[in-house]
Amino acid sequence: MRGTGSLTHTGPTAIPPLANSFRHLAPGLAAVMAVSGQPALAQAYQCRMPAKVSVPVIVPDGPVQRLPVTGYTLALSWSPEFCKNRELRGGNRTQCSGSNGQFGFVVHGLWPESRRGSSGSWPQWCPAAGALTPNETRRNLCMMPSPALVARQWAKHGSCMTRRPKTYFKVTRILWDSLVFPDMDRLSREPGLTAGEIRTAIASANSGIEPENIGIDLDRGGWLEEARICYGKRFRPAPCDRMRFGAGDRSPAKIWRGL
């Protein structure tokens, strides 16, 4: 899922120590939950949430996989690229029509990872004790501008991290709010742009995040589709493995700015 160009998003960068009230959660997740989360205002210009939303029914597309969580990925989609030719599609209207605002980077999802799974295997579709509500869905639409995306990310990934949707999305918002993004409009005009230069630009804007902690996903034509921030078990930036790292630093890259 992805909106436009030179938008800048800022937020708190520090993650405080573990709070007693969250000791029942996994290590690292509890530390992040100790931060006071604010309503998610994604990298969006004049985001306007619908007055009412419903929670779509999500049908699993794979088996339940209960695996030990050894790290996390915050996947960030670039909206202008995603929204090419999707402006009028019903399921993408919130993100792509322009009637709810213009989006730059948005959260695709926060994904638990596991080193114990086979290549391409991760925790997913765990039975969930808590049900996603319309209010919680709506609250996150400026960060993840699609009710179907919100519902799917909780059902497929969040359910393997915590018991309640509210906790999963609070952690996602805290990580999202800690990020600062470079001027993507200016970056898109750089001659001979490479995936490595996109990595470096994002890392330079975020103290504590190095280029090796950032994955870059390009389509077959070299257009930016997604950036990924890789974290360890305690939500500290960690080197991305080969799969999440994506395009090599020397790979030619282009950034669609939208119309």
Helices and strands as residue ranges (DSSP letters): G 20-22, H 29-33, E 44-45, E 71-78, H 79-82, G 90-92, H 93-96, E 102-103, E 105-113, H 134-139, H 147-156, G 158-160, H 165-177, H 184-188, H 195-204, G 211-213, E 214-218, E 224-232, H 242-245
